[in-house]
Amino acid sequence: MTQEEKIKRYIDGPYTRNEANEALQALARPDGETLFNRLADTVAERAEACPPWTDEAERQRLDAEAAALLRQLTSPHKKNIPLRRKWLSVAAGIAALVSLSVCGVLYLNRLSPKVSVDYREVAASYGEVKTVLLPDGTQVSLNACSRLVYPEDFANAPQRTVTLHGQGFFKVARNERQPFVVKTANLDVKVLGTEFDIKSYAGDEVVSVNVKSGKVQVDMPDVSMKLYADEQFHYNILSNNLNKQAEELEVAAWQHGELQFNNTPIQDVARELERVFHCTVTFAPGQCFDNKITGSHTNESVESVLESLAYISGIRYKKADGQYILYK
């Protein structure tokens, strides 16, 4: 990406803090004034083409956002940005560009007709594994009680974006010009073409990504990392702990009827049993259950799995009122 492209992205699109710093550094170089003037002319032309503002309150709000951005970038607490006079001038110019872009170009975009996108949804019920072929040739297998939302056509989009609720195994059709992004409640996974498993059920304590081949990028609000084949990523929502490890494990063993746990909280194991066997699993009141379960089991019946669980953890079960109660 050229310096000009970086700055344009900083002005018009999403950017990281590092990219913002790079943009300022580019404009602070000897040829920065020429580059700045060219970009300023471009943004000014676009802003002049915008219709006049009718919402003065919103215009003032957006101006305030641009001013706040300027203060943030030029704060003396930013150790990586030397506060020379030229830097302040450049930063002020950037803020002006941002303000023009926000107040003009984005306003014009808001008034422009939106392209309608039709979405489809596929879901797997209790104890069911369902496979769907997406418009780009990507194959997705959904585990029990999972749901996938995707557009009918990826052709005109800069990236192929789908939304997953639950667990899915993806065989992504490679397209380097159009990355594939899986959005979940807690993280996004971005790839070009690979095979990987994501588990992100509402209510589960742990979210995981397991890569079978190729590489993926996991993006969270404050963390971004790459995973390669035979690497796993776990995020504990309750403790906010992140864990990345490399281990040769069978990816998506659930596709052929196997339950697989890897240091899994017992509460997540219980919810997994509920989804696979369409039953209710509860815990005896007044007892502490902080066990972590590791191992695999064929899902022949919920009773056989609970028997194995009792053997390895000492947690027993009884059936009462149509539900399984775990106790110590």
Stockholm file with secondary structure:
# STOCKHOLM 1.0

chainA/1-328         MTQEEKIKRYIDGPYTRNEANEALQALARPDGETLFNRLADTVAERAEACPPWTDEAERQRLDAEAAALLRQLTSPHKKNIPLRRKWLSVAAGIAALVSLSVCGVLYLNRLSPKVSVDYREVAASYGEVKTVLLPDGTQVSLNACSRLVYPEDFANAPQRTVTLHGQGFFKVARNERQPFVVKTANLDVKVLGTEFDIKSYAGDEVVSVNVKSGKVQVDMPDVSMKLYADEQFHYNILSNNLNKQAEELEVAAWQHGELQFNNTPIQDVARELERVFHCTVTFAPGQCFDNKITGSHTNESVESVLESLAYISGIRYKKADGQYILYK
#=GR chainA/1-328 SS CCHHHHHHHHHHSCCCHHHHHHHHHHHTSTTHHHHHHHHHHHHHHHHHTSCCCSCHHHHHHHHHHHHHHHHHHTCTTCTTSCCCHHHHHHHHHHHHHHHHIIIIIHHHHHHSCCCCCCEEEEEECTTCCEEEECTTSCEEEECTTEEEEEESCCTTSSSEEEEEEEEEEEECCCCTTSCEEEECSSCEEEESSCEEEEEECTTCSEEEEEEEESEEEEECSSCEEEEETTEEEEEETTTTEEEEEECCCCTTGGGGTEEEEEEEEHHHHHHHHHHHHTCCEEECTTCCCCCEEEEEEECSCHHHHHHHHHHHHCCEEEEETTEEEEEC
#=GC SS_cons         CCHHHHHHHHHHSCCCHHHHHHHHHHHTSTTHHHHHHHHHHHHHHHHHTSCCCSCHHHHHHHHHHHHHHHHHHTCTTCTTSCCCHHHHHHHHHHHHHHHHIIIIIHHHHHHSCCCCCCEEEEEECTTCCEEEECTTSCEEEECTTEEEEEESCCTTSSSEEEEEEEEEEEECCCCTTSCEEEECSSCEEEESSCEEEEEECTTCSEEEEEEEESEEEEECSSCEEEEETTEEEEEETTTTEEEEEECCCCTTGGGGTEEEEEEEEHHHHHHHHHHHHTCCEEECTTCCCCCEEEEEEECSCHHHHHHHHHHHHCCEEEEETTEEEEEC
//
